[in-house]
Amino acid sequence: ARLDEAREGLRALNATVARFKAREDALLQRLAQADGEKGAMQAEREQLLSQLATLREKFSEVRNRVQGLEQQVRRLEGERDEARGGLRALEIEHEKLGRRVAETETQLMSRAAFEASLPAYEAMKKELDTVKAQATAQQGRMDAVHKELENARGAQAWQSNVARTLARHVTNLEKQFSPSKPPEAT
């Protein structure tokens, strides 16, 4: 009878050991699965961090382009202002010459005075035409600089929009995948 009791106890113990072994196998299987998920999440995190670094580089590149465009705009504005100053100086010279021509025409009312002053009058008239041509050329240069300035401003505005968009994406990715915060399970 004791032998039967011992055998019955041994069977119960073997059944308990088998249950524990099955639980251990299930736990090991779940642990392996969790390790696989952790590896996949880590790989995804590394990929997203790589994308974040790429976005940061692009953001830096765009920011540098925007700064370059801003410098170009300042340069073009300076050239435009310089061209305006030159145009204004030519306009003043044109006005002076116009007054001198008018005075000369008034003085040349008499035929004798006209014939005597004709070479000076023709020279002033030529000088006036030259100044007009210079003023027209200066106006053309100023118009070209103004158009280039407008194009640069348009490009600068576009680059600024791209930079702001990239900055928002970088900030969002940094918040989502910050090293101080463990990645969230999906």
C-alpha positions in Angstrom: 0.0 0.0 0.0 2.9 2.3 0.8 4.4 1.5 -2.5 1.2 2.4 -4.3 1.0 5.6 -2.4 4.6 6.4 -3.4 3.8 5.6 -7.0 0.7 7.8 -6.9 2.8 10.6 -5.4 5.4 10.2 -8.0 2.8 10.3 -10.8 1.4 13.5 -9.2 4.9 15.0 -9.0 5.6 14.0 -12.7 2.3 15.6 -13.7 3.2 18.8 -11.8 6.7 18.8 -13.4 5.1 18.4 -16.9 2.7 21.3 -16.2 5.7 23.5 -15.1 7.7 22.3 -18.1 4.8 23.3 -20.4 4.5 26.7 -18.7 8.3 27.2 -19.0 8.1 26.3 -22.7 5.2 28.8 -23.2 7.1 31.5 -21.3 10.3 30.9 -23.3 8.3 31.0 -26.5 6.7 34.3 -25.5 10.1 35.7 -24.5 11.6 34.7 -27.9 8.6 36.4 -29.6 9.1 39.6 -27.5 12.8 39.6 -28.3 11.9 39.4 -32.0 9.4 42.3 -31.7 12.0 44.2 -29.7 14.5 43.7 -32.5 12.0 44.7 -35.2 11.1 47.8 -33.1 14.8 48.6 -32.7 15.4 48.3 -36.4 12.4 50.5 -37.1 13.7 53.0 -34.6 17.2 53.0 -36.2 15.6 53.5 -39.7 13.5 56.4 -38.4 16.5 57.9 -36.7 18.4 57.6 -40.0 15.5 59.4 -41.8 15.6 62.0 -39.1 19.3 62.6 -39.7 18.6 62.8 -43.4 15.8 65.4 -42.8 18.1 67.4 -40.6 20.7 67.4 -43.4 18.1 68.5 -45.9 16.8 71.2 -43.4 20.4 72.5 -43.0 20.9 72.5 -46.8 17.6 74.4 -47.3 18.4 76.8 -44.5 21.8 77.5 -46.2 20.1 78.0 -49.5 17.6 80.4 -47.9 20.5 82.4 -46.3 22.3 82.5 -49.7 19.1 83.8 -51.3 18.7 86.4 -48.5 22.3 87.6 -49.2 21.6 87.7 -52.9 18.4 89.7 -52.2 20.4 92.2 -50.1 23.1 92.4 -52.9 20.4 93.0 -55.5 18.7 95.6 -53.4 22.0 97.4 -53.0 22.6 97.3 -56.8 19.0 98.6 -57.3 19.6 101.4 -54.9 22.9 102.2 -56.6 21.2 102.1 -60.0 18.5 104.5 -58.7 21.1 106.9 -57.5 22.9 106.8 -60.8 19.6 107.3 -62.6 18.7 110.3 -60.4 22.2 111.8 -61.1 21.6 111.4 -64.8 18.1 112.9 -64.5 19.6 115.9 -62.8 22.3 116.2 -65.5 19.6 115.9 -68.1 17.6 118.7 -66.5 20.7 120.9 -66.3 21.5 120.3 -70.0 17.8 120.9 -70.9 17.9 124.3 -69.2 21.2 125.1 -70.9 19.8 124.1 -74.3 16.7 126.2 -73.6 18.8 129.2 -72.6 21.0 128.7 -75.7 17.9 128.5 -77.9 16.6 131.7 -76.5 20.0 133.3 -77.1 20.0 132.1 -80.6 16.9 133.9 -81.6 18.8 136.3 -83.9 20.1 134.8 -87.1 23.6 136.1 -86.6 23.8 134.9 -83.0 22.3 131.6 -84.2 24.9 131.1 -86.9 27.7 132.0 -84.5 26.4 129.7 -81.7 25.3 126.8 -83.9 28.4 124.6 -83.2 28.0 125.1 -79.4 24.3 124.4 -79.7 24.8 121.2 -81.7 27.5 120.0 -79.2 25.1 120.6 -76.3 22.3 118.9 -78.2 24.6 115.9 -78.8 25.5 115.8 -75.1 21.9 115.9 -74.2 21.1 113.0 -76.5 24.1 111.1 -75.0 22.8 111.7 -71.5 19.3 110.6 -72.6 20.8 107.4 -74.0 22.7 106.8 -70.7 19.6 107.4 -68.7 17.6 104.9 -70.8 20.4 102.4 -70.5 20.6 102.9 -66.7 16.8 102.5 -66.5 17.1 99.2 -68.4 19.8 98.0 -66.0 17.6 99.1 -63.1 14.6 97.2 -64.5 16.8 94.1 -65.0 18.1 94.3 -61.4 14.5 94.8 -60.1 13.3 91.7 -62.0 16.2 89.6 -60.7 15.4 90.9 -57.2 11.8 89.9 -57.5 12.8 86.4 -58.8 15.2 86.0 -55.9 12.5 87.1 -53.4 10.1 84.5 -54.9 12.8 81.8 -54.6 13.6 82.9 -51.0 9.9 82.7 -50.0 9.6 79.2 -51.5 12.8 78.0 -49.8 11.6 79.5 -46.5 8.3 77.5 -46.8 10.3 74.3 -47.5 12.6 75.0 -44.5 9.6 75.6 -42.2 8.0 72.4 -43.4 11.2 70.4 -42.9 11.7 71.9 -39.5 8.2 70.8 -38.5 8.8 67.3 -39.7 12.2 67.1 -37.9 10.6 68.4 -34.7 7.7 65.9 -34.9 10.1 63.0 -35.6 12.4 64.2 -32.7 9.4 64.2 -30.4 8.3 60.8 -31.6 11.6 59.1 -31.4 13.4 61.0 -28.7 16.2 58.8 -27.2 15.1 59.8 -23.7 11.7 58.2 -24.3 11.4 54.5 -25.1 9.7 53.8 -28.4 6.0 53.2 -28.1 4.7 49.8 -29.1 2.3 49.9 -32.1 
